[in-house]
Amino acid sequence: MKRALILIFIVMLALAAFLAWRPLPAAVSTNASLETLLVDQGQTSDLFARALTPNHIEFPRDLGPHDEYQTEWWYYTGNLETDPDRLFGFQFTIFRRSLVPPQEMPDSDNTSEWRSSQVYLAHFTISDIANEKFYVAERISREAGGLAGARAIPYQVWLENWAAEQIAPGQIRLQAQTDDVTLDLSLRETVPPVLHGEGGLSQKGAEPGNASYYYSIVHQETEGTVTIEGERFEVTGLSWKDHEYSTSALSPGSTGWDWFSLQLDDGAALMLFQIRRQDGSLEPTSSGSFIHADGSVQRLSKDDWQLEMLDKWTSPTSGAEYPVAWRLLIPKADLSLEGQALMPNQELNVSTTYWEGAVAFAGNHAGRSVKAQGYIEMTGYAVPLSP
């Protein structure tokens, strides 16, 4: 589960670029409100493809972009450490948003090379755990002119000089930097991609087509460097990749979600998401996957876990109150874990406000002690996604 409503903000930020090559609709004047333009834009969504059938994902084809779907993201997180056990977390996500369906694009003759219906946005964060400092950056660009884009063979997704690209079979290089921090990592696959939901079809609501195609690549062995304000650190660790694409939105009455990705030190991994509703219940399609060390996947429904908040933190920036410690029980997977955020302040205040940060858990799996590291994302705490 990841970030569908965040992409609305891409449209807001990209509107000027979009209008640079496509004239305003006849019914919309140049002083029309942004809300009016977004509503007009949304009316084209029926022409986008929708996630409807399972077993649709193929590799390497679906490593790349899917412009026929309105929304897509390539998402990387990781937990890193130096030899003396200094800890870092990172998040690097590139989003794609299609502003018009492919069939509505004008003919290519006599149009500018800057013409594009695709907008890309990236979020990049570093969590410096020892110093409790959180570094956040955001970029946006149109696809045209080579400024941003994605392809399957060889795999590459980029926004200017922030990129994830294949450097060898099963190995990618991840690079991103700001004035304060730099990330330069090599990620190596150790297990095949994991398809979530029913054969990669991950339902997000009861409505037909309110679903995404969703897979993860977990337990990627990672090494490289993190640079913090001029100080360079050699690091190793584990990374997680999500790739998700869809044309859908949250069901009415949904206010936000909690998404967990945990990598256990016995070789297992866990993904689960729960969509919160206004009445305090969970969206029935909330679900997850428990990935065993042998690569087999156990599907989870919302009734298969119990999640208890143990502590909370209030953001001094947004005023939002977030859980930062949890107890998680999944009897179906013989798993019990308790853990917390590695530091409370991992809130992103960019084009939207949400919490996403590095966490650590410990507990028992199948009668043995385990530790787990990973990332949790929480949306809708600062402002509910559905009023």
C-alpha positions, 0 to 999 in steps of 0.5 A, spaced: 500 500 500 503 506 498 501 513 497 495 514 492 493 521 495 500 524 495 499 524 487 494 529 487 499 534 489 503 532 483 497 535 479 497 541 483 505 542 482 505 540 475 499 544 473 503 550 470 508 544 466 502 541 463 498 547 461 505 549 457 503 544 451 496 543 452 491 549 452 485 549 458 479 546 457 474 550 453 469 550 459 475 553 464 477 560 464 484 562 465 482 565 472 479 558 474 480 555 481 485 550 482 480 545 484 476 546 478 482 544 474 483 538 478 476 536 477 476 537 470 482 533 470 479 527 474 474 526 469 478 523 464 480 517 469 475 513 466 479 512 460 485 510 464 487 502 465 484 499 471 487 493 475 482 488 474 485 481 473 490 477 477 496 474 474 498 480 470 505 482 472 511 479 468 518 480 468 522 484 466 516 488 462 513 490 469 519 493 472 518 499 467 513 504 467 505 503 465 503 510 462 496 507 461 495 507 468 494 514 472 498 513 478 505 509 479 511 509 484 518 506 485 519 506 492 526 504 496 527 504 503 533 501 507 536 500 514 543 501 514 549 501 519 557 502 519 562 498 522 561 501 529 553 500 529 552 507 527 545 507 524 541 510 518 535 509 514 533 512 507 527 512 503 527 514 496 521 514 492 519 516 484 512 517 483 509 518 476 502 521 474 499 521 468 495 528 466 491 525 460 490 518 458 495 516 452 489 516 447 488 523 449 495 525 447 495 530 440 499 527 434 506 528 435 507 532 428 509 539 429 509 539 437 514 541 442 520 536 444 517 539 451 510 536 450 509 530 455 503 528 459 507 524 464 509 528 471 515 525 475 516 527 483 521 524 488 521 524 495 528 523 498 529 522 506 535 520 510 534 518 518 541 520 522 539 516 528 545 517 532 544 525 531 536 524 531 536 529 525 531 527 519 533 530 512 528 531 507 528 533 499 522 533 494 523 534 486 518 534 481 519 535 473 516 533 467 518 527 463 520 531 456 527 532 455 530 527 458 529 530 465 525 524 468 522 517 466 523 510 467 524 504 462 524 496 464 530 494 459 535 496 462 531 497 468 532 505 470 528 510 473 530 517 474 528 524 476 534 529 473 540 526 477 536 522 482 536 515 479 535 507 480 538 503 475 541 496 473 548 495 473 548 488 473 543 482 473 539 483 479 543 489 482 542 496 481 545 502 483 541 508 487 543 515 487 540 521 490 543 527 493 542 534 496 546 540 499 546 536 506 546 529 504 548 524 499 546 517 498 550 512 493 548 505 494 548 498 490 543 493 492 543 486 490 537 481 489 537 475 494 530 472 492 525 473 487 520 479 487 514 477 491 507 478 488 502 481 493 494 480 494 491 475 489 497 474 483 499 481 484 492 484 484 492 488 491 485 490 492 484 497 496 476 498 496 470 494 494 469 498 488 471 494 481 478 497 479 479 500 486 486 496 486 493 496 484 498 491 481 503 491 486 510 487 488 516 487 492 523 485 492 525 484 499 532 482 503 536 486 498 543 486 500 546 493 500 552 496 501 555 503 499 556 510 502 552 515 506 554 522 506 551 527 512 553 534 512 560 533 509 562 526 513 562 520 509 560 513 512 561 506 509 555 502 510 551 496 509 544 493 510 538 491 507 533 494 502 526 493 500 523 495 494 515 496 492 513 498 485 505 499 484 501 502 479 493 503 478 488 508 477 484 508 483 483 512 490 481 510 497 473 508 498 469 514 501 470 514 508 477 512 508 481 517 512 488 514 511 493 508 512 498 505 516 503 501 512 508 496 515 514 493 511 519 489 516 525 484 514 526 479 519 533 476 521 531 469 520 530 471 512 522 472 513 519 478 511 512 482 512 508 487 509 501 489 511 497 495 510 491 497 514 486 503 511 483 507 517 476 509 516 472 515 519 468 510 524 474 507 527 474 501 523 478 498 518 477 498 510 475 490 509 480 490 504 486 491 508 491 486 507 498 483 507 503 478 505 508 474 510 514 472 506 517 466 509 525 465 508 524 459 503 520 465 498 513 462 499 508 467 501 502 467 506 496 472 504 493 476 510 487 479 511 485 484 516 482 479 521 489 475 521 493 481 525 492 485 532 496 491 532 496 495 538 499 502 539 504 503 545 506 510 545 505 516 541 509 522 538 506 529 537 509 533 531 511 540 533 511 542 525 504 539 523 501 538 530 499 531 528 499 525 533 503 519 530 504 512 533 511 511 534 511 504 538 507 498 537 505 491 539 504 486 533 501 479 533 499 475 527 497 468 530 497 465 522 504 466 521 506 464 528 509 471 529 509 476 535 513 482 535 514 489 539 518 495 536 518 502 535 521 508 531 528 509 531 527 516 532 520 519 533 521 525 528 521 522 521 515 526 518 515 529 511 513 536 510 513 537 503 507 537 498 503 533 503 505 531 510 505 524 512 510 520 517 515 515 514 521 512 518 526 507 520 523 502 525 526 496 529 522 490 532 524 484 536 520 478 538 518 471 536 517 467 530 515 460 530 518 459 537 525 462 536 527 469 537 527 474 532 529 481 530 526 485 525 528 492 521 524 496 516 519 502 515 513 504 517 508 509 513 502 513 516 498 518 512 492 522 514 494 523 521 495 531 519 489 532 515 484 526 514 485 524 506 477 523 506 473 529 510 
